[in-house]
Amino acid sequence: MNERHKLDLDFRAMRSSLGVGEFVRSSQVFARADDVFRAREHGYRRIDNFTLLHVMNFDVVESYSLKMVRTDLVCIQAVVAGRYSRWIGQRMDVINPHMLQVSNIPLSVSDTDAGARLRGVLIVCERRHFIDRYGLDIDRVPPAYRPIFMSQHGTQEVLSLPLSPAGIAMVDQIVSCRYAEPLRGVFVSAKAVEILCDVVSQLHGLRQRAAPRLIGEQAKIRAIQTAAAIYRREIADPPTIEQLVRRVGLNRNELSKGFRDLFGVTPHAYAHARRMEHAQEMLRGGDLAISEVARRIGYEGYSSFARAYHAYYGCTPSPAEAGE
């Protein structure tokens, strides 16, 4: 089994080392980057004195683990294709396509497997600049997510929203840009600013659009997070929806809507993803037979597990394949 490449990135140091408009390739930042990424462009561009842009349009040749330091920075991430895992402390989140995530995480570690194809953008902006330059009104942000914009030391909370059709179009325009420099820099910088404007507009509309909804209600958010933790803990025998709503004190509609608000998927899809990811981790370990892995995540036999695994990952379960 191949070990993941260990990569480290400090966004604040990266920003201070670049001039406005300057682009640095990943091969200048990470050792053996060309062995890890296959891309037309993989690097980081300084949009202005306070903002960095990373365009994700690459294939992962070798699995890697990227530790990111993001002190006092608001990170806007929009993924239109591909998925990977992100660790925030002891919590693991799966980053799925067509989701917009806004965070102020001081430190995270992202694990991406060989064979993944990622398309999207990551915009990193000074927290204070994001508020002042784009006119973010904190009072119009749901209370549960205000610490993202108010905490100088960061928070582990992440605001997840469905990526709108307009957002998908803007990301695609950046990813598919074919201009040569300097036009490329001008174009992608303008689109990054457009995305930031769109994000602030969405943040201002959350309370009006969703006042009675789960996303602005702290107690219900905690209940959904508890439900998610139950799914992660009880991998082999996940509760039914009826059992889960009784355990966390929500009704069925609140539970389903809450999972879509916070994670972008249904409760069933969230539980299924955790089971498949846990299965893949056990296969990578190489110590268990496939039938034993299937048993440990709640499948009665190899056939049903193999069908589910293939439907999720596009390949049959194999210790060799999982570790490549």
DOBALO-560668 format. One line per 8 residues: number of its first residue (from 1); their letters; for each residue x, z, y of N, C-alpha, C, O, CB. Coordinates in steps of 0.1 Angstrom, whole numbers, m for minus. Atoms other than C-alpha are relative to their C-alpha. Glycine has a CB too. Example, Ala and Ser with C-alpha at 12.3 -4.5 7.8 and 13.67 -1.06 7.14 Angstrom:
! residues 2
1	AS	9,0,m12,123,78,m45,9,0,12,19,7,12,m10,12,0  m9,0,m11,137,71,m11,m8,8,11,m3,9,22,4,m14,5
! end
This chain:
! residues 324
1	MNERHKLD	8,0,m12,0,0,0,9,0,13,18,8,14,m10,12,0  m8,1,m12,14,m10,34,m5,11,10,m17,13,12,m1,m14,6  4,m10,m10,15,17,61,m4,m7,13,1,m19,15,11,10,2  3,6,m13,0,10,95,12,1,9,19,11,9,m12,8,6  m10,0,m11,23,1,123,m5,11,11,m17,11,14,2,m14,7  3,m10,m10,24,30,148,3,m6,14,15,m8,17,7,13,m3  m2,5,m13,19,18,184,m4,11,10,m14,18,8,m8,m13,2  3,m9,m10,19,39,216,m2,m7,13,6,m16,17,10,11,1
9	LDFRAMRS	2,6,m13,5,30,250,m5,10,10,m15,17,8,m10,m12,m1  5,m9,m12,2,50,283,m4,m9,11,4,m16,17,12,10,4  6,10,m10,m21,31,306,5,3,14,7,m6,22,m15,1,0  m4,m3,m14,m10,50,337,14,m5,2,18,m11,13,m1,15,2  m14,5,m1,27,42,330,0,m15,1,8,m21,8,8,5,m11  1,15,1,17,6,322,m4,m5,14,2,m15,19,m10,m5,m10  4,5,m13,m1,2,355,10,1,11,12,m8,19,m13,8,4  m10,m2,m10,27,16,376,12,m9,m1,19,m11,8,5,15,0
17	SLGVGEFV	m11,9,3,52,m7,360,m3,m15,4,6,m23,4,4,1,m14  4,14,m2,33,m39,369,m4,m2,15,m9,7,21,m12,m4,m9  5,4,m13,28,m57,402,m14,m5,m1,m19,m9,m11,9,m10,7  14,6,0,m7,m68,412,0,m14,m4,8,m22,1,m6,2,15  1,14,5,m16,m99,393,10,m3,m11,9,m13,m18,2,m10,11  m11,2,10,14,m95,370,m6,3,m14,m14,11,m17,12,9,2  4,m1,14,9,m99,332,12,3,m8,22,m3,m7,m7,m14,m4  m11,m3,9,30,m84,305,m5,m2,m14,m16,3,m18,5,15,2
25	RSSQVFAR	4,3,14,29,m96,269,3,13,m8,11,21,m6,8,m12,m5  m1,m11,9,25,m71,241,14,1,m6,19,12,m10,m10,0,m11  m13,0,6,58,m82,227,11,7,9,21,11,4,5,m14,m3  m9,m8,m9,74,m66,258,m3,15,0,4,23,6,m1,m6,14  5,m14,0,55,m34,252,2,7,m14,7,18,m14,m14,1,4  0,m5,13,54,m29,214,11,m7,m8,12,m19,m8,m13,m1,m7  m10,6,9,82,m34,189,m8,m8,m11,m18,m3,m16,9,11,m7  6,8,11,73,m61,163,m15,m4,3,m22,m6,m6,1,7,m13
33	ADDVFRAR	14,4,m3,41,m70,182,m4,m13,m5,m15,m15,m10,m2,0,15  3,13,5,44,m106,171,m3,0,m15,m9,m9,m20,11,m10,3  4,m1,14,42,m94,135,m13,6,m2,m20,4,m13,11,9,m7  13,m7,1,11,m74,142,m12,m9,5,m22,m9,m2,0,13,7  11,8,m6,m10,m97,164,3,m15,m1,15,m19,1,m1,4,15  m1,14,m1,m16,m134,162,m10,m5,11,m22,m4,9,m3,m7,m14  9,3,m11,m30,m146,195,6,m10,10,18,m12,10,m3,13,8  m5,9,m11,m28,m172,223,6,9,11,16,5,17,m11,m9,5
41	EHGYRRID	m4,m9,m10,m25,m143,247,m3,14,m5,m15,17,m8,m6,m3,13  2,m14,3,m21,m106,239,9,8,9,21,9,8,2,4,m15  m8,m8,m10,m11,m83,268,m9,6,10,m21,8,7,10,m9,7  7,m8,m10,m21,m65,299,3,m5,14,14,m9,17,4,15,m1  m1,6,m13,m28,m77,334,m5,10,11,m15,17,9,m8,m13,1  4,m9,m11,m29,m56,366,m9,m8,10,m5,m18,16,12,6,8  10,6,m8,m61,m66,385,2,3,15,2,m6,24,m14,3,m4  m3,m5,m13,m54,m45,416,8,12,m1,14,15,m12,m13,2,8
49	NFTLLHVM	m8,m12,1,m36,m13,425,m5,10,m9,3,19,m13,2,5,14  7,m11,7,m60,7,404,m5,m4,m14,m11,4,m21,m11,6,8  7,5,12,m71,m15,375,8,m9,m9,16,m17,m4,m12,m8,5  m6,8,10,m58,m30,343,m10,m8,m8,m21,m2,m10,9,8,m9  8,7,9,m73,m57,321,7,m4,m13,19,m9,m12,m6,m13,7  m5,5,13,m67,m63,284,m10,m9,m6,m21,m5,m9,4,12,m9  9,10,6,m82,m94,269,3,0,m15,14,m1,m20,2,m15,5  m1,m1,14,m89,m90,232,m5,m14,m6,m17,m17,m6,m8,11,m6
57	NFDVVESY	3,12,6,m87,m124,215,11,m3,m10,19,m12,m8,m2,m12,10  m11,1,9,m65,m121,185,m4,4,m14,m14,10,m17,11,10,4  1,m4,14,m62,m118,147,11,11,m3,22,11,3,2,m13,m9  m9,m11,4,m46,m87,132,7,m4,m13,1,m6,m24,m8,13,m2  m8,5,12,m18,m98,108,3,12,m8,3,11,m21,13,m7,5  m4,m12,8,m7,m63,98,m8,12,6,m9,13,19,15,3,1  8,m11,m5,m28,m31,101,9,9,9,21,11,7,m4,9,m12  m7,m8,m10,m19,m9,130,m9,12,5,m21,12,4,5,m8,12
65	SLKMVRTD	6,m12,m6,m27,25,146,5,1,14,17,2,16,3,13,m8  m4,0,m14,m26,25,184,m5,13,7,m17,16,8,m7,m12,7  3,m12,m8,m24,58,203,0,m3,15,10,m9,20,11,12,m3  1,4,m14,m36,54,239,m2,13,8,m11,21,6,m12,m9,2  1,m11,m10,m30,79,267,m7,m6,12,m3,m16,17,14,6,4  8,6,m10,m56,73,294,m4,11,11,m16,13,14,m13,m6,m5  2,m12,m8,m53,103,318,m8,m4,13,m3,m13,21,13,6,4  8,2,m12,m81,103,345,m3,m14,3,m2,m19,14,8,6,12
73	LVCIQAVV	3,14,m1,m90,67,338,m14,m2,m6,m17,3,m17,11,m8,m6  13,5,6,m125,52,333,3,m13,m8,9,m23,m2,m11,m2,11  m2,12,9,m123,27,304,m13,m7,m3,m23,0,m8,7,4,m13  12,9,3,m149,m1,301,4,m9,m11,13,m18,m9,m5,m7,13  m4,9,11,m148,m18,268,m13,m8,m5,m23,m2,m7,6,8,m12  11,8,5,m170,m47,257,5,m9,m11,14,m17,m9,m6,m9,12  m5,8,12,m165,m62,222,m12,m9,m4,m23,m5,m5,3,10,m12  10,10,4,m183,m94,212,2,m4,m14,m7,m10,m20,0,m12,9
81	AGRYSRWI	m3,3,14,m167,m98,178,10,9,m6,20,12,1,4,m15,m2  m10,m9,6,m149,m76,153,m4,14,1,m12,18,9,14,m3,5  2,m14,0,m148,m39,146,12,7,m4,21,2,m10,m12,4,m9  m11,m8,4,m123,m11,143,m4,15,2,m15,18,7,12,m3,9  3,m14,m1,m122,27,141,8,7,11,20,3,13,3,7,m14  m6,m8,m10,m114,51,169,m1,15,m2,m12,20,m4,m5,m5,14  0,m15,2,m104,87,166,1,7,13,10,4,21,12,5,m10  0,m8,m12,m112,111,194,1,15,m5,m10,20,m9,m12,m2,10
89	GQRMDVIN	m2,m12,7,m98,144,182,m3,m1,m15,3,m10,m21,m9,11,6  4,1,14,m114,150,148,m12,m9,m3,m16,m11,m14,m3,13,m6  12,9,1,m143,126,155,4,m15,m2,13,m19,6,m9,2,12  m3,15,2,m142,90,142,m12,m8,4,m23,m6,m2,5,m2,m14  11,9,m4,m163,64,159,4,m14,m5,15,m18,m4,m3,0,15  m2,14,3,m167,28,147,m4,m8,12,m15,m7,16,m8,m4,m13  3,8,m11,m165,3,175,m5,m13,m5,2,m21,m12,13,m3,9  7,11,5,m190,m24,167,m2,m11,11,m1,m8,23,m14,4,m6
97	PHMLQVSN	2,11,m10,m196,m58,184,m13,2,7,m23,8,3,0,m13,m7  12,0,m9,m222,m63,212,m3,14,5,m15,17,8,m11,m6,m8  2,m13,m6,m217,m28,225,9,1,12,21,m3,12,3,11,m10  m8,m3,m12,m205,m17,260,2,15,m1,m7,23,m2,m8,m4,13  m3,m14,0,m187,16,260,8,4,13,17,m3,18,9,3,m12  m6,m6,m12,m178,37,291,6,14,m4,m2,22,m9,m10,0,12  m6,m13,4,m154,66,286,11,4,10,16,m4,18,6,m1,m14  m11,m6,m7,m128,89,302,7,9,m9,9,21,m7,m5,8,13
105	IPLSVSDT	m7,m8,10,m110,100,271,14,1,3,21,m9,6,m2,m8,m14  m14,m1,m3,m76,115,277,9,m6,m10,20,m10,m7,3,15,2  m8,5,11,m63,105,243,m8,m5,m11,m18,2,m15,10,10,m4  7,5,11,m75,83,215,9,m7,m9,20,m12,m5,m12,m9,4  m8,7,9,m61,67,184,m10,m10,m7,m20,m7,m13,6,9,m11  8,11,6,m75,33,172,7,m6,m12,18,m9,m12,m3,m11,10  m5,6,13,m71,20,136,m7,m13,m2,m19,m14,m2,m2,10,m12  5,14,2,m75,m17,130,7,m6,m12,19,m5,m14,3,m9,12
113	DAGARLRG	m5,5,13,m71,m34,96,5,m14,1,0,m22,9,m11,1,m10  m5,14,1,m52,m65,88,m12,m9,m4,m21,m5,m12,11,m1,m11  11,9,2,m75,m95,88,m11,1,10,m20,m8,11,m6,2,m14  10,m1,m10,m97,m83,116,2,m10,11,14,m14,14,0,15,7  m1,9,m11,m105,m107,144,m8,7,12,m20,9,11,m6,m14,m3  6,m7,m11,m112,m90,178,m2,m10,12,8,m17,15,8,12,4  2,8,m12,m128,m107,208,m8,10,10,m18,15,6,m8,m13,m3  7,m9,m10,m137,m87,239,10,3,12,20,m3,13,m5,13,m6
121	VLIVCERR	m9,m4,m11,m122,m70,270,0,15,1,m9,22,m3,m5,m7,13  m2,m14,m3,m109,m36,279,5,1,15,15,m5,18,10,8,m9  m3,m2,m15,m109,m27,317,3,15,2,m6,23,m1,m11,m6,9  m4,m14,m3,m91,5,327,2,2,15,10,m5,21,14,3,m8  0,m2,m15,m97,18,362,2,14,4,m4,23,m3,m13,m6,6  m1,m13,m5,m87,48,381,m14,6,3,m22,0,9,9,1,14  14,m6,m1,m117,72,380,m4,1,14,m16,m3,17,0,14,m6  4,m1,m14,m117,79,417,m3,m13,7,m12,m15,15,10,8,8
129	HFIDRYGL	2,13,m5,m113,43,426,m13,m7,m5,m20,m13,2,12,m9,m4  12,6,6,m141,33,402,m13,5,8,m22,m2,10,m1,3,m15  12,m6,m7,m165,57,420,0,m5,15,m11,m9,19,1,15,0  0,4,m14,m154,48,456,m2,m15,2,m10,m19,10,13,5,6  0,14,m2,m148,11,453,m13,m7,m3,m17,m16,3,12,m7,m7  12,6,5,m179,3,434,m12,7,3,m23,4,m2,1,m2,m15  12,m7,m5,m202,28,450,m8,7,m11,m20,7,m10,m8,m9,8  8,m7,10,m211,47,419,m6,13,5,1,22,11,9,3,m12
137	DIDRVPPA	7,m12,m4,m238,73,427,m1,9,m12,m9,6,m21,m14,m4,6  m1,m9,11,m231,102,403,m14,5,m3,m18,7,m15,9,11,2  14,m5,2,m267,115,408,m9,m9,m7,m19,m5,m12,m5,4,14  8,9,6,m281,84,394,4,m3,m15,m2,m10,m22,0,m14,7  m5,0,14,m261,88,361,m7,11,m8,m8,22,m3,15,1,m1  6,m11,8,m279,107,333,10,12,m1,22,10,m3,m3,m5,m14  m8,m12,0,m266,143,334,10,1,m11,21,6,m10,m8,13,1  m9,m1,12,m251,141,299,13,m7,2,23,m4,m5,m7,m4,m12
145	YRPIFMSQ	m11,8,m1,m227,115,310,8,1,14,17,m6,16,m4,m15,m2  m7,m2,m13,m217,126,345,14,5,m1,23,1,7,m8,10,9  m14,m5,1,m185,144,332,9,m12,m2,21,m10,2,1,9,m12  m9,12,1,m171,109,324,5,m4,13,17,m8,14,m8,m12,m6  m4,4,m13,m169,103,361,4,11,9,9,9,20,m12,m8,7  m3,m12,m8,m165,138,374,13,8,m4,18,16,4,m12,9,1  m11,m8,5,m137,152,352,13,m6,2,16,m17,m3,m3,3,m15  m14,5,m2,m101,147,363,7,1,m13,17,m7,m16,7,8,11
153	HGTQEVLS	m7,m2,13,m90,159,328,m6,m7,m11,m1,m7,m22,0,15,m3  6,9,10,m113,136,309,m10,8,m9,m11,20,m8,11,m5,m9  10,m5,8,m140,142,284,m1,m8,m13,3,m20,m13,m14,1,7  1,7,13,m146,133,247,m13,m8,m1,m15,m15,m11,2,9,m11  13,7,1,m181,120,255,2,m15,3,11,m19,11,m10,6,10  m1,15,m2,m186,82,253,m14,m5,3,m24,m2,m5,6,m7,m12  13,6,m3,m215,63,269,m1,m13,m6,7,m22,m3,m3,0,15  1,12,7,m226,35,246,m13,m7,4,m24,m1,4,1,1,m15
161	LPLSPAGI	12,7,m4,m250,8,258,1,m14,m7,11,m19,m10,m1,m2,15  0,13,5,m261,m25,243,6,m10,10,4,m9,22,m14,m5,m4  m5,10,m9,m241,m54,257,m10,m10,4,m15,m17,m5,13,m6,m6  11,9,m4,m265,m74,278,4,m15,m2,16,m18,m3,m3,2,15  m3,15,1,m267,m113,275,10,m4,11,19,m12,9,m12,m8,0  m9,3,m11,m251,m114,310,14,5,m3,24,m2,0,m5,6,13  m13,m6,3,m223,m91,298,7,m8,m10,19,m11,m9,m2,14,m5  m6,8,10,m217,m112,267,6,m13,6,17,m17,3,m10,m3,m11
169	AMVDQIVS	m4,12,m7,m215,m143,289,13,2,8,22,m6,7,m11,m6,9  m12,m3,m8,m189,m127,312,12,2,m8,23,m3,m5,m3,12,10  m11,m2,9,m168,m115,284,5,m13,m6,17,m16,m7,m3,10,m11  m3,13,7,m169,m149,267,8,m9,10,17,m16,6,m12,m7,m5  m7,8,m10,m158,m166,300,14,4,1,23,m4,3,m8,1,13  m14,m5,m1,m127,m144,301,7,m4,m12,18,m9,m11,0,15,2  m7,3,12,m119,m148,265,3,m14,m2,14,m18,m7,m8,5,m12  m2,14,3,m123,m185,264,6,m8,12,7,m20,12,m14,m6,m3
177	CRYAEPLR	m6,6,m12,m106,m192,298,12,m9,m4,20,m4,m12,4,10,10  m11,9,3,m83,m222,295,8,m4,12,17,m13,10,m6,m13,m7  m9,3,m12,m68,m223,330,14,5,m3,16,15,m10,m6,7,12  m14,m4,0,m31,m221,333,2,9,12,m6,9,21,10,m12,0  m3,m8,m11,m15,m196,356,4,m9,12,10,m20,10,12,10,m3  6,m13,m4,m20,m188,385,m15,0,m1,m21,10,2,5,3,13  15,0,0,m56,m200,381,m6,10,m10,m16,16,m7,m5,m14,m2  5,m9,10,m60,m180,350,m1,14,5,m11,21,3,9,0,m13
185	GVFVSAKA	0,m14,m5,m51,m147,367,m11,2,10,m17,12,10,14,3,6  10,m1,m10,m74,m154,396,m14,1,m7,m22,9,m3,0,m12,10  13,1,6,m103,m163,373,m3,13,m8,m14,19,m6,0,m12,m10  3,m12,8,m100,m134,348,m1,13,9,m9,22,5,10,2,m11  1,m12,m9,m95,m109,376,m14,0,7,m20,11,8,11,0,11  14,1,m7,m127,m121,394,m11,4,m10,m20,11,m7,m2,m14,5  10,m4,10,m146,m118,361,0,15,m4,m10,21,m7,2,m9,m12  m1,m15,3,m133,m83,354,m7,8,11,m14,17,8,15,4,0
193	VEILCDVV	7,m7,m11,m145,m72,389,m15,m2,m2,m23,7,1,4,m6,13  14,3,2,m179,m89,381,m5,10,m11,m16,15,m10,m2,m14,m4  4,m9,11,m181,m69,348,m1,15,6,m11,22,2,10,0,m11  0,m14,m5,m173,m36,367,m13,1,9,m19,12,9,12,3,8  12,m1,m8,m201,m44,392,m12,1,m9,m22,9,m6,m1,m13,9  11,0,10,m225,m51,363,m2,14,m6,m13,19,m8,1,m11,m10  1,m13,6,m216,m18,347,m6,11,9,m14,19,5,14,5,m5  5,m9,m10,m222,2,379,m15,m2,1,m23,8,3,7,m1,13
201	SQLHGLRQ	14,3,m1,m256,m16,382,m8,6,m12,m18,12,m10,m2,m15,1  7,m5,11,m265,m6,347,0,16,0,m10,22,m3,7,m4,m13  0,m14,m1,m254,30,352,m11,5,10,m17,15,8,14,5,5  10,m4,m10,m276,32,383,m14,m1,m5,m23,5,0,2,m8,13  14,3,5,m306,19,364,m3,9,m12,m15,8,m17,m1,m14,m4  3,m8,12,m303,43,334,m11,9,1,m20,10,m7,12,7,m5  10,m10,m1,m324,71,347,m14,m6,3,m24,m1,m3,3,10,11  12,7,m3,m351,48,361,m6,m7,m12,m18,m7,m15,1,m9,12
209	RAAPRLIG	4,8,12,m352,26,330,m3,9,m12,m11,6,m21,11,m10,m3  1,m8,13,m349,55,305,m3,14,3,1,23,m5,13,m1,m7  3,m14,m3,m362,86,322,m6,8,m11,m1,20,m14,m9,1,12  5,m8,11,m383,97,293,7,m2,m13,3,4,m23,m15,m3,m2  m6,3,13,m359,84,267,11,10,m3,14,19,5,7,m14,1  m10,m10,6,m334,103,246,13,1,8,19,11,9,3,m4,m14  m13,0,m5,m303,92,264,3,10,11,15,14,13,4,m14,4  m2,m9,m11,m308,115,294,m3,14,m4,m3,23,6,m8,m4,11
217	EQAKIRAI	4,m14,4,m318,146,274,10,6,m9,12,3,m20,m14,m1,m7  m11,m6,7,m290,169,264,m3,5,m14,4,3,m23,6,11,9  3,m6,13,m308,187,236,m2,m10,m10,2,m8,m22,m13,9,2  2,11,10,m319,155,219,13,m7,m3,15,m11,m15,m10,m10,5  m13,6,3,m284,140,223,7,9,m10,13,3,m20,8,m2,13  m7,m9,9,m270,171,206,m6,m1,m14,1,m1,m24,0,14,4  7,1,13,m296,167,178,5,m13,m7,7,m13,m19,m15,0,1  m4,12,6,m286,131,172,15,1,m4,19,m4,m15,m1,m12,11
225	QTAAAIYR	m14,m2,4,m249,140,172,1,9,m13,10,7,m21,8,7,11  1,m8,12,m258,167,146,m4,m8,m12,2,m7,m23,m9,12,2  4,9,11,m276,141,125,11,m9,m4,13,m11,m16,m12,m9,5  m11,9,3,m246,118,127,11,8,m8,17,2,m18,7,m6,12  m10,m9,7,m223,147,116,m5,2,m15,3,3,m24,2,13,7  5,m2,13,m246,153,86,2,m12,m9,7,m11,m20,m15,3,0  m3,12,8,m243,117,75,15,m1,m3,18,m5,m14,m4,m13,9  m14,1,3,m205,118,78,4,11,m10,13,8,m18,8,2,13
233	REIADPPT	m3,m11,9,m204,151,59,m6,m2,m14,1,1,m24,m4,13,5  7,1,13,m229,143,31,0,m15,m4,m10,m21,m7,m14,5,1  m2,14,4,m215,109,22,m6,m4,m13,m13,m14,m14,15,m4,0  5,3,14,m224,110,m15,m15,1,m2,m20,m5,m10,7,9,m10  15,m2,1,m260,121,m10,m6,1,14,m11,12,17,m3,13,m9  6,0,m14,m272,112,25,m15,3,m1,m22,m1,m9,2,m13,7  15,m3,0,m306,127,34,m8,m12,4,m4,m21,10,m2,11,10  9,10,m4,m336,105,38,m4,3,15,0,13,20,m13,1,m9
241	IEQLVRRV	4,m2,m14,m350,100,73,m9,12,1,m8,20,11,m7,m13,5  9,m11,m1,m378,125,66,8,13,m1,4,22,6,m10,m1,m12  m8,m12,1,m353,151,55,8,3,12,10,14,17,9,m1,m13  m9,m2,m12,m330,145,85,m8,4,12,m4,13,19,7,m14,3  8,m4,m12,m358,148,111,m4,14,m1,m4,21,9,m12,m9,1  3,m14,1,m367,181,97,12,9,3,11,20,8,m6,3,m15  m13,m8,m1,m331,193,97,4,1,15,10,11,19,11,m5,m8  m5,0,m13,m324,184,133,m11,2,11,m9,3,23,7,m13,3
249	GLNRNELS	11,m4,m9,m359,190,148,m5,m12,9,m11,m9,20,4,10,9  6,12,m7,m368,154,160,m10,m7,m9,m11,m4,m21,12,m10,4  9,8,8,m395,131,150,7,m14,m4,18,m16,1,m13,m3,7  m6,12,5,m388,97,133,4,m9,11,15,m15,11,m9,m7,m11  m2,10,m11,m391,76,164,12,5,9,20,m3,13,m12,m2,9  m11,m5,m8,m368,99,184,14,m1,m7,24,m4,m1,m2,15,3  m12,2,8,m342,98,156,5,m14,1,17,m17,3,m2,5,m14  m4,15,0,m342,60,154,4,m4,13,14,m11,15,m12,m8,m5
257	KGFRDLFG	m3,4,m13,m342,55,191,13,7,4,21,0,11,m11,3,10  m12,m7,m3,m315,81,195,13,m6,m6,23,m7,1,m1,15,m4  m12,7,7,m291,64,170,2,m13,7,14,m17,9,m3,m2,m15  m2,13,m7,m297,31,188,6,2,13,15,m5,18,m13,m8,1  m5,m3,m14,m290,47,222,15,4,m1,23,m1,7,m8,11,6  m13,m6,1,m258,65,211,10,m9,m8,22,m9,m5,0,14,m5  m9,7,9,m244,43,184,m3,m15,m2,5,m23,m7,0,6,m14  3,14,0,m261,9,187,m6,m5,m13,m7,m17,m15,12,m8,3
265	VTPHAYAH	5,4,13,m275,9,151,m11,10,m4,m12,21,2,12,0,m10  10,m9,6,m303,25,130,7,11,m7,19,10,m10,m9,m8,m9  m6,m11,8,m297,58,112,5,m5,m14,16,m2,m18,m10,11,m2  m4,5,13,m296,39,79,13,m8,1,22,m7,m7,m11,m9,m6  m12,8,m2,m270,14,92,12,9,3,23,6,m2,m2,m10,11  m11,m9,m3,m249,43,106,5,7,m13,17,7,m16,m4,10,10  m4,m7,13,m249,62,72,7,m10,m9,16,m7,m16,m13,6,m6  m6,10,9,m242,30,53,14,m4,4,23,m5,m4,m8,m13,0
273	ARRMEHAQ	m13,3,m5,m212,22,75,10,11,m3,21,8,m7,0,m3,15  m9,m11,3,m197,56,70,3,1,m15,15,3,m18,m7,14,4  m3,0,15,m201,53,32,10,m11,m3,19,m8,m11,m13,m2,m8  m9,11,2,m184,19,32,14,3,5,24,0,m2,m5,m13,6  m14,m3,m6,m155,31,54,7,11,m8,19,10,m10,m2,5,15  m6,m10,8,m150,62,33,4,m6,m14,15,m2,m19,m10,12,m3  m3,7,12,m150,40,2,13,m7,2,22,m7,m7,m11,m9,m5  m12,8,m2,m123,18,17,12,9,1,23,5,m4,m2,m9,13
281	EMLRGGDL	m12,m10,m1,m101,48,26,4,5,m14,16,6,m16,m4,11,9  m4,m4,14,m103,60,m10,7,m11,m8,16,m8,m15,m12,5,m7  m6,11,7,m95,26,m23,15,m2,5,24,m5,m3,m8,m13,2  m13,2,m5,m65,24,0,10,11,m6,22,8,m8,0,2,15  m9,m10,6,m52,57,m15,6,m4,m13,16,0,m17,m8,13,m2  m5,5,12,m49,39,m48,0,10,m12,6,6,m23,14,m5,2  m1,m10,11,m54,71,m69,m13,0,m8,m13,6,m19,2,13,6  13,m1,7,m90,65,m80,m4,m14,m5,m2,m24,1,m11,6,9
289	AISEVARR	6,13,5,m107,39,m102,m12,m3,9,m18,5,16,m5,2,m15  11,5,m9,m133,18,m84,m13,7,m4,m21,10,5,m1,m15,m1  13,m6,4,m161,33,m105,0,15,5,m11,20,8,m1,0,m15  0,m14,m5,m150,68,m94,m2,0,15,m9,9,20,14,7,m3  2,1,m15,m149,57,m57,m15,m2,2,m21,4,11,8,m12,6  15,2,m1,m185,44,m62,m8,13,m2,m17,15,5,m4,m11,m11  7,m13,2,m196,77,m77,1,10,11,m9,16,14,6,6,m13  m2,m10,m11,m181,97,m49,m7,m3,13,m9,6,21,15,1,3
297	IGYEGYSS	8,3,m12,m201,79,m23,m15,m2,m4,m22,m7,5,6,m13,7  14,m1,4,m233,81,m43,m6,m12,m7,m18,m14,m8,m8,2,12  5,12,8,m236,48,m63,1,3,m14,11,10,m19,9,m12,4  1,m3,14,m246,50,m99,10,m8,m8,14,m3,m19,m14,m2,m5  m9,9,8,m223,22,m111,7,m10,9,5,m11,21,m8,m7,m10  m8,9,m7,m198,m4,m102,m8,m12,6,m5,m15,18,10,m6,m10  6,12,m5,m222,m33,m98,m7,2,13,m6,m6,23,m11,m5,m10  7,m2,m13,m244,m19,m71,10,3,11,7,m1,23,m10,12,m1
305	FARAYHAY	m10,m3,m11,m214,m5,m52,7,m13,4,10,m15,16,10,10,m5  m7,13,m3,m196,m39,m55,m8,m9,9,m3,m15,18,4,m7,m13  9,8,m8,m226,m57,m41,0,5,15,0,m3,24,m14,m1,m6  1,m6,m14,m229,m33,m11,14,m2,7,14,m5,19,m3,15,m1  m13,1,m6,m191,m34,m5,2,m15,5,7,m17,16,11,4,m9  m2,14,m4,m190,m72,m5,m9,m4,11,m5,m12,20,m4,m9,m12  9,3,m11,m220,m74,18,5,5,13,3,m1,24,m14,5,m3  m5,m7,m12,m203,m51,43,14,m6,4,16,m9,16,2,15,m2
313	YGCTPSPA	m13,4,m3,m167,m63,41,3,m15,m3,13,m20,1,10,8,m7  m2,14,3,m170,m98,27,10,m2,m11,15,m14,m13,5,m7,12  m9,1,11,m148,m91,m3,m3,10,m10,m10,20,m7,15,1,4  3,m9,10,m150,m73,m36,9,13,1,20,11,7,2,m6,m14  m8,m12,m1,m137,m37,m38,12,m1,m9,11,m3,m21,m8,13,m3  m13,0,7,m100,m36,m48,10,8,7,12,7,19,4,m15,m1  m10,m8,m6,m73,m11,m42,11,m8,7,16,m5,18,7,9,m10  m11,8,m6,m48,m39,m36,m5,m7,13,2,m7,23,4,m11,m10
321	EAGE	5,7,m12,m71,m58,m11,m2,10,11,1,7,23,m13,m7,m3  2,m10,m11,m80,m26,8,13,5,6,12,9,18,m8,12,m6  m12,m5,m6,m44,m17,13,8,m11,7,19,m8,13,8,6,m11  m8,11,m6,m32,m51,25,0,1,15,6,m8,21,m4,m13,m5
! end
